Amino acid sequence: QVQLVESGGGSVQVGESLRLSCAASGTISGWTMGWYRQAPGKQRELVASINQRKVTLYADAGKGRFTVSRDNAKGTGFLQMNSLRVDDTSVYYCNLILKVVEEYWGPGTQVTVSS
């Protein structure tokens, strides 16, 4: 059983940056990490993902502002968020897919952007 620990959320002003981290317990291999967010009253949506070959995918909302990365040795993924906007306010979740068949979710971290 893999556990995910997220960190880096918080409250910032418009235009500022945050870096989210998601660390997996134990040693993992063959993993893809996705970052999702869910605002109150809305569905959870994909923000970005990165696979084991470091191929990245971005939803339109984060293109040009967000950067997803990973540290394979540490089993950790990152989401660098720049030029944050009020509508980026959400709970952000990391999602880990191991070898295609296992899926885990982090507990979520709150990101609040105010003007």
N, C-alpha and C positions, 0 to 999 in steps of 0.2 A: 504494500500500500504506500503510495507516494503522497506526501503532504506538501502543499505549496504555501509559502510565506510571502506575502506581499508587503511592500513598504514604499514610502515616497510620496504618498498622497498628502493633501493639505489644502490650505486656503491661500489663494494668491490673487493678485490684481490682474486685470486685463493686460495682456502683453507680456506677462512674466512666464517663467518656465518651471516645469517640474520634471523630475525623472523618477519613473516608477521602476521598481525591481520586483522580480518574482523568483524566489529560490526554491528549488525542489529538494526534498530530503533524500538522502541516499545517493547512490550512483546510478545515473540514468544514461541511456543511449538511444539513438534513433528517435529523437523527439522533435516535435513541432510545437511551438508556442504561439498562442494567439492572445491578443488583448481585446477585450470586449468592454462595452460600457452600457450602463442602463440608467437613464434618467427617470425621475418619478413619473409614473403614468405612461411610460413608453416601453417598448420592447427592447430587449438586450440586442445590441448590434456590434458587429465586428468593427474594430478600429484598425488593427494591423496584425500580421502574422509573419513568422519566420520559420523556415523548415531547417532540417539538419544540414542542408547544403547552403544555408544562409540566403536562400531565395526569399525575398520579402514581398508582401502584398499589403496594399493600403486601401482602406475605404476612402471615398472622396473627401470626407470631412477632415481627415488628417493629412492628406497629401500636401507635401511642401512644408508642413509644420511639425509633423511627428516623425520620429525615426525609431525603428525597432531594431534591436540587436541582441546578441547572445554571447555568453561565455560558456563554451562547451565543457571546459574542464571543471567549472564550478556548478554546472547545471542550473544556470541563472539566465533569465531573460530580462531585457530592459525596454522601457518605452520612454524615449526622450520627447517631451512635449514642449514646444516653443510657441511663442505668440498666442498664448491661450486666450480664449474668448469666453464670454459668459455662457454660451451654449455648449461649451465643453464640460460644464458642470454635470457630473454623473458619479455613480459608483463604478469604478474600473475593476475588472476581473481579469486575471490571467487564466488561461486554459492550456493545459498540457496534454498532448496526445503522444502516447508512447507506442512506437512500432505499429501504428495505425489502429490498434484494437483497444487500447486502454485510454481512458479520458479522465482527467482530473480538473477540478476548478479550485481556484484560490478563494479566500473568504471575501475578497473585495476590499477596495480602499477608496475612500471618499476624496474626490477632487472638487473643490469649490472655487469658482472664478467670479470675482465681483468687480464691478465697474467703479 
